[in-house]
Amino acid sequence: DPYYRFNDVMYRWISLDNWTYSRTFKTPFDVRKWQKVNLVFEGVDTVAQILINNITLGRTDNMFNRYSFDITSVIKEVNFIEVRFLSAISYAAEQSRCHKAYSIPPACPPPVQKGECHANFIRKEQCSFSWDWGPSFPTQGIWKDVRIEAYNHYHLIHFSLTSFFVKSAWQWSLEIESIFDVVSSKPIAGLVTVSIPKLQTQQTFSVKLQPGEGSIVLLVNINKSSTVEAWWPNGHGKQTGYNMTTTFIMEAGYQIEKFSKAYFRTVELVEESIPGSPGLSFYFRINGRPIFIKGSNWIPADSFQDRVTYDILWLLLKSAADANMNALRVWGGGVYEQDEFYDICDELGIMIWQDFMFACALYPTDQNYLESVRAEVSHQVRRLKSHPSIILWSGNNENEAAIASNWFSIPYADREVYIKDYVMLYVKNIREIVLTEDKSRPFIASSPTNGLESVKEGWLSQNPYDTHYGDTHFYDYSNDCWNWTVYPKTRFASEYGFQSWPSFSTIEKVSSTEDWSYTSNFSLHRQHHENGNDQMLQQIGHHFKLPQSTDPIKKFKDMIYLTQVMQAQCIKTETEFYRFSQSEIIKGEGHTMGALYWQLNDIWQAPSWASLEYGGKWKLLHYFAQNFFAPLLPVAYEDKGVLYIYGVSDLHVDHKLTLRVVVHTWSSLEPVCTLAKDGVTVKAQSAVPIYKESINDLLERCRNCTRKSCVITFCLVGEGGLQSPTNHHFLSSLKDAVGLEKTQLSASVSQRDDTYVFVLQTTAIAPFVSLDVGNIKGRFSDNGFLMTEKKKVVVFYPWEPTSVEELEKSLALTSLVDVV
């Protein structure tokens, strides 16, 4: 297994070598009967010379491009095909050497990443040269389909559709684009019929195709008397799609039938002035409705893309939807995802912020490079633009910030050349192509960016992290993460996060006994972020006691558990801050309309910012996300000794609810006091203050309470079973908590249909109760919770067949008091 122990370094030689793929094949048709025969590669990774019968057809240099070669004159009955790959590492180094005029940083990744240099000189998955959460595996090979196409007369190369709402006519229309290759020497005329039976819509067009490659664009107006159901994000409505058939009948006699799904939705990125605040808003309106974006950032699910199957994509994306997410950002250092990824997002209602594949670097802009990028961008936009899930194109990850904050220590006198390159690549090339190819969704040049303000400042703002504009990325590992005042009150938080370790069962698969300690060579080797392991300890130390067990394996497992508790609690605090900031402006800041934490998934088994481990297992953070992204949520924070509770709602109507506040002493399962506040109005799609009390008054009201001896829990309850998750607010660090007792935690397991029911019992209050069933694949309905009642029922949803016996045998129950 390439992921086993230190194999990422042991196997470096593979990517330093050149490799040739070859085979002999028989042509399954009579080559003389066809006017044109093409050899098509959907994806070649990355630098290769392609030969058939010893004749060079061409070369590839871009992993994200589609390559088609005309082999009409060279194909025979029996053929010998070769793909001769050049080491991506030596190619990138050579490209860098040839760029003599000025250097293009960064040359190499930080040593802690154990990576390869000059990733920015090759159009390949940037993180395959290593990243701060991933290994260096610069793969080479044929990573997508390869096929031979033979045709006479004409051939459909590409087909896409985008929907528009025409306000003046109060009507939906579809723009259908088809690109053809016409092999006959004279134009071909014919008819195209588009039919959407469910919408009583059928239109026929006369078209004429000129010889060579050309496109036809058809505008189909949807029957006004049909009710069109729009596509909505997860949590806001249905993801309705309509079956559509497009039939091309051309005079050459044969017809092409194309079956596709038509979706109807509009997207606007709203950047306008806000009363009482400098700057501009930054939020998305879908179908005319402002939507608070809740989700995470997506990285490649494996270093080896062919291991990323439909089932793995479904598992990871379904886990995002199950945690109440409605969006993911496909980050610019990975790959443009496979078609199935976007199909699943269309189906689940997960909106996609789509970066182009440029990240954390400056890039060359010589002619060859730009031509390759232009082909890549137009191919990817054409391939993906039919998906309603994609709501934004973004030029790059952090490259505006890299120049503005001078990450690469470029002397001030030399800045202009890099700014010119930046504008050339993202604005004059990528943006131009996107605007030509796709008018149905917005484009921004970078993330983070100040949006229209960046444009005004010549596409490079002085401070792309300005909270009054655009989106921000924010990381802070030294300040106490429970302190909400350290977080930027931004318009849109598109990246923020904290690391944790994956569970022991995940680590165990790729390690051996001597690796199982927090300070082992293995643990240091797996951590690709400078001082990452220490930063986790420091953050844990703010609020928890560090494990002191003399049993090394117990100590390691306790550390893993604490990193997950810390990560979950940190990101909960920060995300709740973003959610309760959506409706207010304080000192000019606020109206936060998006929270995408870093990151959703993992590329291998290692400490990282992910909430889903490699293989899909939920970390405690992902269970917390299910709650902090809930459609209805009470959120508490303290300011100058006063406790505030906000009611946050993504629901479409106002609700009259009851707020229940319960105070416990750590030493008893009986509450010391309860408060029910009735008739609390929680407004639709907003965050409103619903409760305020000074901590001193609260402690007095609840006799015998001190900050250290008591804890607050609260929830919202309404009619018809409407209920928020129960939230908690700690009045002191848990390392200072008084009265926390060693508890007897037990669970009984039984089967109910396709699920398993765990009935938990406790003898005392148990913070951060974690259920772990090792390698048994599946997830719980809740995990990492504060247990304040004797009994709690948790459901386990298996992802593969299991049994009560297996679950009982594998179950480990841990709470904070079990860490010694």
LONU-412967 format. One record per residue (C-alpha): residue in one letter; x, y, z. Coordinates in steps of 0.25 Angstrom, whole numbers, padded with zeros to 4 digits, always signed. Layout:
aXYZ
...
REM end
This chain:
d+0000+0000+0000
p+0006+0013-0004
y+0000+0019+0008
y+0007+0009+0018
r+0016+0016+0028
f+0027+0023+0020
n+0024+0018+0006
d+0021+0032+0001
v+0036+0034+0002
m+0041+0020-0001
y+0033+0021-0014
r+0039+0034-0019
w+0047+0027-0030
i+0034+0024-0038
s+0031+0038-0041
l+0045+0041-0044
d+0045+0031-0055
n+0039+0032-0069
w+0029+0021-0072
t+0023+0016-0086
y+0009+0010-0087
s+0007+0001-0099
r-0001-0010-0105
t-0006-0016-0118
f-0020-0015-0122
k-0029-0020-0134
t-0039-0010-0140
p-0053-0015-0137
f-0058-0009-0150
d-0054-0008-0165
v-0045+0005-0165
r-0048+0007-0180
k-0063+0010-0178
w-0061+0022-0169
q-0058+0036-0173
k-0052+0040-0160
v-0046+0032-0149
n-0041+0039-0136
l-0033+0035-0124
v-0039+0042-0112
f-0032+0043-0098
e-0042+0049-0087
g-0030+0051-0078
v-0015+0048-0079
d-0006+0051-0066
t+0002+0058-0071
v+0014+0060-0080
a+0014+0050-0092
q+0017+0047-0106
i+0006+0038-0113
l+0009+0029-0124
i+0001+0019-0133
n+0009+0010-0142
n+0022+0017-0139
i+0016+0030-0144
t+0015+0042-0134
l+0001+0047-0133
g+0004+0058-0123
r+0008+0062-0109
t+0001+0065-0096
d+0005+0074-0085
n-0008+0077-0077
m-0015+0067-0068
f-0028+0075-0069
n-0030+0075-0084
r-0036+0066-0094
y-0028+0062-0106
s-0033+0057-0119
f-0024+0052-0130
d-0028+0049-0145
i-0024+0035-0148
t-0031+0033-0161
s-0019+0032-0169
v-0011+0023-0159
i-0020+0013-0154
k-0019-0001-0159
e-0026-0014-0156
v-0015-0017-0145
n-0009-0006-0138
f+0002-0003-0128
i-0001+0009-0119
e+0009+0015-0109
v+0008+0026-0099
r+0022+0031-0095
f+0022+0038-0081
l+0032+0048-0077
s+0034+0049-0062
a+0025+0061-0057
i+0036+0065-0047
s+0047+0066-0057
y+0038+0073-0067
a+0034+0083-0057
a+0048+0086-0053
e+0052+0087-0068
q+0041+0097-0070
s+0045+0105-0058
r+0060+0105-0063
c+0055+0110-0077
h+0048+0122-0071
k+0060+0130-0070
a+0055+0145-0070
y+0050+0144-0055
s+0047+0134-0045
i+0033+0129-0042
p+0031+0126-0027
p+0030+0117-0019
a+0041+0108-0024
c+0039+0097-0015
p+0029+0093-0004
p+0033+0094+0011
p+0042+0083+0015
v+0032+0078+0025
q+0023+0074+0013
k+0034+0065+0008
g+0029+0069-0006
e+0034+0072-0020
c+0038+0085-0026
h+0032+0094-0037
a+0018+0089-0037
n+0014+0103-0043
f+0021+0100-0056
i+0012+0088-0060
r-0003+0087-0062
k-0005+0076-0052
e-0012+0074-0039
q-0004+0083-0031
c-0005+0076-0018
s+0001+0063-0024
f+0014+0070-0022
s+0010+0070-0007
w+0002+0079+0002
d+0001+0082+0017
w-0010+0071+0018
g-0005+0061+0007
p+0007+0053+0002
s+0015+0055-0011
f+0010+0045-0021
p+0013+0051-0035
t+0005+0040-0042
q+0006+0038-0057
g-0003+0030-0066
i-0016+0030-0074
w-0025+0035-0063
k-0038+0036-0071
d-0045+0029-0082
v-0038+0026-0095
r-0046+0022-0108
i-0047+0022-0123
e-0058+0029-0130
a-0061+0026-0145
y-0072+0034-0153
n-0077+0039-0166
h-0083+0052-0169
y-0084+0058-0155
h-0082+0055-0141
l-0086+0062-0128
i-0074+0065-0120
h-0080+0073-0108
f-0094+0076-0103
s-0098+0085-0092
l-0110+0093-0086
t-0112+0105-0077
s-0125+0111-0072
f-0129+0125-0071
f-0141+0132-0066
v-0145+0143-0075
k-0152+0154-0066
s-0158+0162-0077
a-0165+0150-0082
w-0167+0144-0069
q-0162+0131-0075
w-0152+0120-0073
s-0143+0117-0085
l-0132+0107-0088
e-0119+0110-0096
i-0114+0098-0103
e-0101+0097-0109
s-0096+0086-0118
i-0082+0085-0124
f-0081+0077-0137
d-0070+0072-0146
v-0075+0072-0160
v-0066+0063-0169
s-0074+0065-0182
s-0068+0076-0191
k-0081+0083-0192
p-0091+0088-0182
i-0101+0079-0176
a-0115+0084-0173
g-0125+0077-0164
l-0135+0078-0152
v-0133+0078-0137
t-0145+0075-0128
v-0144+0078-0113
s-0155+0071-0105
i-0158+0072-0090
p-0171+0064-0088
k-0173+0068-0074
l-0173+0083-0077
q-0182+0081-0090
t-0170+0087-0097
q-0166+0083-0111
q-0158+0091-0122
t-0152+0088-0135
f-0141+0096-0141
s-0136+0096-0155
v-0120+0097-0155
k-0109+0097-0164
l-0095+0091-0161
q-0083+0096-0168
p-0071+0087-0171
g-0061+0086-0160
e-0063+0088-0145
g-0075+0098-0142
s-0085+0100-0131
i-0100+0103-0132
v-0107+0110-0120
l-0122+0108-0119
l-0132+0115-0110
v-0143+0107-0105
n-0155+0115-0098
i-0162+0107-0087
n-0177+0106-0089
k-0183+0117-0081
s-0195+0109-0076
s-0186+0098-0070
t-0182+0100-0055
v-0167+0099-0055
e-0161+0094-0042
a-0148+0100-0039
w-0135+0093-0034
w-0133+0097-0019
p-0121+0095-0010
n-0121+0085+0001
g-0131+0089+0012
h-0138+0099+0003
g-0146+0091-0006
k-0146+0080-0016
q-0135+0077-0027
t-0145+0075-0038
g-0139+0072-0052
y-0147+0069-0065
n-0144+0058-0075
m-0141+0064-0088
t-0138+0058-0102
t-0131+0065-0113
t-0132+0059-0127
f-0123+0063-0138
i-0128+0058-0152
m-0118+0063-0163
e-0119+0060-0178
a-0108+0051-0177
g-0118+0041-0172
y-0115+0036-0158
q-0120+0043-0146
i-0114+0046-0132
e-0122+0045-0120
k-0117+0052-0107
f-0124+0049-0094
s-0121+0059-0083
k-0127+0065-0070
a-0131+0080-0070
y-0131+0088-0057
f-0136+0102-0055
r-0130+0111-0045
t-0124+0125-0045
v-0111+0129-0037
e-0107+0144-0034
l-0095+0148-0026
v-0100+0160-0019
e-0090+0171-0016
e-0096+0184-0012
s-0095+0195-0002
i-0101+0192+0012
p-0107+0203+0021
g-0099+0206+0033
s-0086+0200+0027
p-0075+0203+0018
g-0072+0193+0007
l-0081+0183+0000
s-0089+0171+0003
f-0085+0157-0003
y-0096+0147-0003
f-0103+0137-0012
r-0117+0138-0017
i-0123+0125-0023
n-0136+0126-0030
g-0137+0140-0024
r-0135+0136-0010
p-0123+0139-0001
i-0117+0127+0004
f-0107+0125+0015
i-0096+0116+0010
k-0093+0105+0020
g-0082+0095+0016
s-0068+0092+0015
n-0056+0091+0005
w-0054+0078-0004
i-0040+0073-0007
p-0036+0061-0016
a-0042+0048-0009
d-0029+0040-0012
s-0015+0042-0018
f-0019+0032-0028
q-0031+0037-0035
d-0035+0023-0041
r-0038+0019-0026
v-0049+0029-0025
t-0061+0021-0029
y-0075+0026-0030
d-0078+0019-0017
i-0067+0027-0010
l-0072+0040-0016
w-0086+0037-0012
l-0082+0033+0003
l-0074+0046+0004
l-0085+0055-0002
k-0096+0049+0005
s-0089+0051+0018
a-0088+0066+0015
a-0103+0066+0012
d-0106+0058+0024
a-0098+0069+0033
n-0108+0080+0027
m-0098+0085+0017
n-0103+0092+0005
a-0090+0095-0002
l-0075+0091-0004
r-0064+0098-0010
v-0056+0090-0020
w-0042+0095-0016
g-0032+0100-0027
g-0020+0091-0023
g-0027+0078-0027
v-0034+0074-0039
y-0047+0078-0047
e-0056+0066-0041
q-0061+0055-0049
d-0075+0056-0056
e-0081+0047-0045
f-0077+0057-0034
y-0085+0068-0040
d-0097+0058-0043
i-0098+0054-0029
c-0097+0069-0024
d-0108+0072-0034
e-0116+0061-0028
l-0113+0065-0013
g-0115+0080-0015
i-0100+0083-0011
m-0096+0096-0018
i-0082+0096-0023
w-0072+0108-0022
q-0063+0103-0034
d-0048+0108-0033
f-0040+0107-0046
m-0027+0099-0043
f-0017+0109-0038
a-0013+0110-0023
c-0004+0117-0014
a+0007+0120-0025
l+0010+0130-0036
y+0009+0124-0050
p+0016+0126-0063
t+0009+0133-0075
d+0017+0129-0087
q+0010+0126-0100
n+0010+0111-0099
y+0006+0111-0084
l-0006+0121-0087
e-0010+0113-0099
s-0011+0100-0091
v-0018+0107-0080
r-0028+0113-0090
a-0031+0099-0095
e-0033+0094-0081
v-0042+0105-0077
s-0051+0104-0089
h-0052+0089-0088
q-0055+0089-0073
v-0066+0100-0074
r-0072+0093-0086
r-0072+0080-0079
l-0078+0085-0066
k-0087+0097-0069
s-0099+0088-0070
h-0099+0085-0055
p-0108+0094-0046
s-0100+0091-0034
i-0089+0100-0039
i-0092+0114-0035
l-0078+0121-0036
w-0065+0120-0044
s-0053+0125-0036
g-0040+0127-0043
n-0030+0122-0033
n-0028+0119-0018
e-0021+0130-0010
n-0012+0136-0021
e-0017+0150-0020
a-0014+0149-0005
a+0000+0144-0009
i+0004+0156-0017
a-0004+0166-0007
s+0003+0160+0005
n+0016+0157-0002
w+0017+0143+0003
f+0029+0141-0006
s+0037+0153-0002
i+0037+0159-0016
p+0045+0173-0016
y+0035+0184-0017
a+0042+0189-0030
d+0039+0175-0037
r+0024+0174-0033
e+0019+0180-0046
v+0023+0168-0055
y+0016+0158-0045
i+0003+0167-0045
k+0003+0168-0060
d+0005+0152-0061
y-0007+0151-0051
v-0016+0160-0059
m-0012+0153-0072
l-0015+0139-0066
y-0028+0140-0058
v-0034+0152-0065
k-0030+0154-0079
n-0030+0139-0081
i-0038+0130-0072
r-0049+0141-0069
e-0050+0144-0084
i-0053+0130-0087
v-0062+0127-0076
l-0071+0140-0079
t-0071+0135-0094
e-0075+0120-0091
d-0084+0122-0079
k-0093+0134-0076
s-0101+0127-0066
r-0093+0129-0053
p-0083+0139-0047
f-0068+0139-0048
i-0058+0144-0037
a-0043+0144-0040
s-0038+0139-0027
s-0042+0134-0013
p-0041+0141-0003
t-0044+0154-0011
n-0051+0167-0009
g-0060+0164-0021
l-0064+0177-0028
e-0054+0185-0019
s-0042+0176-0024
v-0047+0179-0039
k-0047+0194-0036
e-0033+0193-0031
g-0028+0187-0044
w-0032+0172-0039
l-0022+0173-0028
s-0027+0179-0015
q-0017+0184-0004
n-0024+0175+0006
p-0032+0163+0000
y-0035+0159+0015
d-0043+0172+0017
t-0056+0168+0025
h-0064+0179+0018
y-0063+0172+0004
g-0063+0158-0002
d-0059+0146+0005
t-0048+0143+0015
h-0039+0131+0019
f-0035+0131+0034
y-0026+0122+0042
d-0021+0125+0056
y-0015+0113+0064
s-0009+0121+0076
n-0021+0129+0081
d-0031+0122+0090
c-0042+0117+0079
w-0053+0118+0089
n-0052+0133+0089
w-0061+0137+0078
t-0055+0151+0078
v-0042+0146+0070
y-0051+0143+0058
p-0053+0153+0047
k-0067+0157+0045
t-0066+0155+0030
r-0077+0156+0019
f-0073+0142+0015
a-0064+0131+0022
s-0059+0122+0011
e-0048+0116+0018
y-0045+0114+0033
g-0041+0102+0042
f-0033+0094+0052
q-0026+0081+0051
s-0029+0067+0058
w-0024+0053+0057
p-0032+0042+0050
s-0037+0031+0059
f-0028+0020+0063
s-0035+0010+0054
t-0031+0018+0042
i-0017+0020+0046
e-0015+0006+0050
k-0017+0001+0035
v-0004+0008+0031
s+0005+0007+0043
s+0011-0003+0052
t+0012-0004+0067
e+0024+0005+0069
d+0017+0016+0062
w+0006+0017+0072
s+0010+0030+0080
y+0008+0044+0078
t+0023+0047+0077
s+0027+0035+0068
n+0035+0037+0055
f+0022+0032+0048
s+0014+0043+0055
l+0024+0054+0051
h+0025+0048+0037
r+0010+0048+0035
q+0009+0063+0040
h+0011+0072+0028
h+0008+0085+0034
e+0019+0092+0041
n+0018+0090+0057
g+0004+0084+0054
n+0005+0074+0065
d+0010+0084+0075
q-0001+0094+0071
m-0012+0084+0074
l-0006+0081+0088
q-0006+0096+0091
q-0020+0098+0087
i-0024+0086+0095
g-0016+0091+0107
h-0025+0104+0107
h-0037+0096+0112
f-0033+0081+0115
k-0023+0073+0123
l-0013+0066+0115
p-0013+0051+0116
q-0003+0045+0126
s-0006+0030+0125
t+0006+0021+0126
d+0000+0011+0116
p+0006+0017+0103
i-0005+0012+0094
k-0016+0017+0103
k-0008+0031+0104
f-0008+0031+0088
k-0023+0028+0087
d-0026+0039+0098
m-0018+0049+0090
i-0026+0045+0077
y-0039+0047+0085
l-0035+0060+0090
t-0030+0066+0077
q-0044+0062+0071
v-0051+0068+0083
m-0043+0081+0082
q-0045+0082+0067
a-0060+0080+0068
q-0062+0090+0079
c-0053+0101+0072
i-0060+0100+0058
k-0073+0100+0065
t-0070+0113+0072
e-0065+0119+0060
t-0076+0114+0051
e-0087+0119+0061
f-0081+0132+0061
y-0082+0133+0046
r-0097+0128+0047
f-0101+0138+0057
s-0094+0150+0050
q-0103+0148+0038
s-0114+0159+0041
e-0106+0169+0049
i-0095+0180+0046
i-0086+0184+0057
k-0076+0195+0055
g-0078+0193+0040
e-0076+0178+0040
g-0085+0166+0039
h-0096+0161+0029
t-0088+0149+0029
m-0095+0140+0018
g-0086+0128+0017
a-0078+0118+0025
l-0069+0108+0018
y-0059+0101+0028
w-0046+0095+0023
q-0047+0084+0020
l-0058+0073+0017
n-0050+0060+0013
d-0036+0054+0014
i-0026+0049+0003
w-0019+0039+0013
q-0019+0035+0027
a-0012+0046+0034
p-0014+0058+0044
s-0022+0069+0036
w-0033+0079+0036
a-0043+0069+0031
s-0056+0065+0037
l-0057+0052+0029
e-0046+0043+0031
y-0039+0035+0019
g-0050+0025+0016
g-0061+0033+0020
k-0062+0031+0035
w-0068+0043+0042
k-0059+0051+0052
l-0066+0057+0064
l-0065+0070+0056
h-0075+0065+0046
y-0085+0061+0056
f-0084+0075+0062
a-0086+0080+0048
q-0099+0073+0047
n-0103+0082+0059
f-0096+0095+0056
f-0102+0095+0042
a-0116+0091+0047
p-0127+0099+0040
l-0132+0103+0054
l-0121+0106+0064
p-0120+0114+0077
v-0106+0120+0079
a-0100+0125+0091
y-0088+0135+0094
e-0083+0143+0105
d-0079+0158+0104
k-0074+0165+0116
g-0080+0156+0126
v-0094+0155+0119
l-0099+0143+0113
y-0106+0145+0099
i-0114+0134+0092
y-0118+0136+0077
g-0129+0128+0070
v-0123+0125+0056
s-0132+0120+0045
d-0131+0115+0031
l-0146+0112+0030
h-0154+0120+0021
v-0165+0125+0031
d-0165+0131+0044
h-0167+0122+0056
k-0172+0124+0070
l-0164+0115+0079
t-0160+0112+0093
l-0146+0114+0098
r-0142+0104+0109
v-0130+0107+0117
v-0125+0097+0127
v-0114+0099+0137
h-0107+0086+0142
t-0096+0085+0153
w-0085+0076+0147
s-0087+0067+0159
s-0102+0063+0157
l-0111+0058+0146
e-0122+0066+0153
p-0123+0081+0147
v-0121+0092+0157
c-0131+0101+0150
t-0139+0101+0137
l-0144+0113+0130
a-0155+0112+0119
k-0157+0125+0111
d-0169+0124+0102
g-0174+0132+0090
v-0160+0134+0085
t-0161+0138+0070
v-0149+0133+0062
k-0150+0140+0048
a-0149+0133+0035
q-0135+0132+0029
s-0128+0141+0040
a-0121+0142+0053
v-0128+0149+0064
p-0125+0151+0079
i-0135+0144+0088
y-0129+0144+0102
k-0120+0152+0110
e-0115+0151+0124
s-0103+0154+0132
i-0095+0142+0137
n-0095+0147+0151
d-0110+0148+0151
l-0111+0134+0145
l-0102+0128+0155
e-0110+0135+0167
r-0123+0130+0161
c-0118+0116+0160
r-0113+0114+0175
n-0100+0108+0178
c-0095+0111+0164
t-0081+0116+0161
r-0075+0117+0147
k-0066+0105+0150
s-0077+0096+0156
c-0088+0098+0145
v-0091+0097+0131
i-0103+0102+0122
t-0111+0095+0111
f-0122+0100+0103
c-0131+0097+0091
l-0143+0102+0083
v-0156+0095+0083
g-0168+0098+0074
e-0181+0091+0069
g-0182+0079+0061
g-0169+0073+0066
l-0161+0085+0061
q-0148+0085+0070
s-0134+0090+0069
p-0122+0081+0074
t-0118+0084+0089
n-0107+0093+0090
h-0097+0096+0101
h-0089+0107+0107
f-0077+0105+0116
l-0075+0115+0127
s-0061+0111+0129
s-0050+0102+0124
l-0053+0088+0126
k-0039+0086+0132
d-0044+0095+0143
a-0058+0089+0144
v-0062+0085+0159
g-0070+0073+0162
l-0068+0065+0149
e-0068+0051+0153
k-0063+0038+0148
t-0075+0032+0141
q-0080+0018+0138
l-0084+0018+0123
s-0090+0006+0117
a-0098+0003+0104
s-0107-0008+0100
v-0108-0011+0085
s-0120-0016+0077
q-0125-0017+0063
r-0136-0009+0057
d-0139-0012+0042
d-0126-0008+0035
t-0121+0000+0047
y-0115-0002+0060
v-0120+0004+0073
f-0110+0008+0084
v-0116+0011+0098
l-0106+0018+0106
q-0107+0020+0121
t-0098+0028+0130
t-0097+0030+0145
a-0092+0044+0144
i-0091+0056+0135
a-0082+0052+0123
p-0076+0062+0114
f-0072+0059+0099
v-0077+0045+0099
s-0071+0037+0088
l-0076+0024+0082
d-0066+0017+0073
v-0068+0004+0066
g-0054+0003+0060
n-0054-0002+0045
i-0069-0005+0044
k-0073+0005+0033
g-0085+0014+0037
r-0089+0026+0045
f-0096+0029+0057
s-0108+0039+0058
d-0101+0047+0069
n-0087+0046+0075
g-0077+0055+0084
f-0089+0060+0091
l-0091+0065+0106
m-0099+0055+0113
t-0107+0061+0124
e-0118+0050+0125
k-0117+0036+0130
k-0121+0030+0117
k-0119+0034+0103
v-0123+0026+0090
v-0113+0027+0078
v-0115+0020+0065
f-0104+0014+0056
y-0106+0014+0041
p-0097+0003+0035
w-0091+0005+0021
e-0088-0009+0020
p-0094-0022+0026
t-0091-0024+0041
s-0097-0030+0053
v-0100-0027+0068
e-0089-0036+0072
e-0079-0029+0063
l-0083-0016+0068
e-0083-0020+0083
k-0069-0026+0081
s-0063-0013+0074
l-0070-0002+0083
a-0061+0007+0090
l-0068+0017+0099
t-0060+0030+0103
s-0064+0042+0110
l-0055+0054+0115
v-0053+0048+0129
d-0048+0035+0123
v-0035+0043+0119
v-0025+0041+0130
REM end
